[in-house]
Amino acid sequence: MDSTIHTIKTLSVTRAETEEVEAVKVKIPEITQIFATEKIEKLKPKPVYSIIKRFLDILLSLCGLIVLFIPMLIIGIAVKIDSKGPAIYKQKRLGKNGKPFTMRKFRSMYIDAEKNGLQWAEVNDPRVTRVGRFLRNTHLDELPQLFNILAGQMSFIGPRPERAEFYEVFEQYIDGFSQRLLVKPGLTGLAQVNGGYNIGPEEKIVYDIEYIKKRSLKLDIQILFKTIIVVFKRQDVR
């Protein structure tokens, strides 16, 4: 799988282009090159797969919300006790075809985490609370997204949803990054189980495109089981 990463082509970037990207108030690593990803000319329709996948999303999210109701209640109380602010953090993300929706997570950062502007989350991020660090390490902060899956805004498997602001920035130096919007975003995905937290968006998009092209129930099940394994091993799959 790692060899796929090397299919990204790098193009030169001028200083003027770099300054234009940096003008957007999003803190990301310094841009020194532009990446061109594989283009999906036409998304192959898979109606049977889509119907079965949606049925499983509804079934599994309902079961999850019922079984995890008490644990989620306890987590919400712990978040409230640990730091000032709401237990549930709501944020606008882009879904399929660029349609915005409100994604829900247990709040893992202090309420003033973005007082200096938007910032790409980092390993050992100082903005993370004590309870938030545990939730992130165990991925329990993602549980409220079961509501998003039940509502049809997300799926269990797919590219992780991003904010519109990040899409605007990433598309300027990752040609084709917005192709992720061709399918419904997911709670976990191929990029998360294979790349983890430390790879950048220019690498994650390669995995995302691979998933979009090969998406199937078999692949979804493989990703789901691999997610369970890495979560129990306390590996990072964000």
C-alpha positions, 0 to 999 in steps of 0.5 A: 500500500505504501508504494501508492504514495509515490504516485503523487506528482510534485510541481513547482510552486512560486513564492506568490502562490505560497503567499496566497495560500498563507494569506488564508488564516489556517495554520498548516505546514509551510508549502514548498510544492504543489501535488497533483493527484490521480483524477477520477474521470467518472465515478462508477455508480454502484446502486446495490452497494449503496443501498446495502451500505446505507442499510448497514449504516442505519442498523449499526448506528442504531445498535451503537447508540442503544448499547453506548447510551450510558457510556456516552452519558458518562463521557459527557459528564466527564468532559463537563467536569474536566473543563469549561464548555459544552460536552458536545462540540459541533463543527461544520464539515463538508459532506458528499458533493460539498454539502455542509453538515454539522458534525458532532464530537465530544469536546476534547479541546479547551473552548478557546482552542482556535482563538488564534485562527484555524489550526490543523490538529497536531500530535500532543496538541497543547490545546487538548484537555486531560479528558480530551487526551484520553478520548482522542487516544481511545477514539471515544470522542468520535462516538457522537458521529453515530448521530451523523451516520444515522441521519445519512450525513456520514457513513461508517467508512469513507474519507474523513470529513473536513472543514470548508476552510481546509478544503480551500487551502488544500485544493490550492496545493493539492490538485484534486483534493476535493475529489474526496467529496465524490462520496459520503464521508466516514467515521473511519477510512482507508487513509486512517487505518493505513496512514494514521495521524502523522501523514499529511493531507497530500498523502491521505488523498491518495488513500482516499482516491484509492478507496473511492475507486475500489469501494465495495462491501468487502473493502468496507468490512476490511477497513472496519475490522482493521479499525477495531484492531488498531483502536484496541491496540491504541494506535492512531487512526485519525 
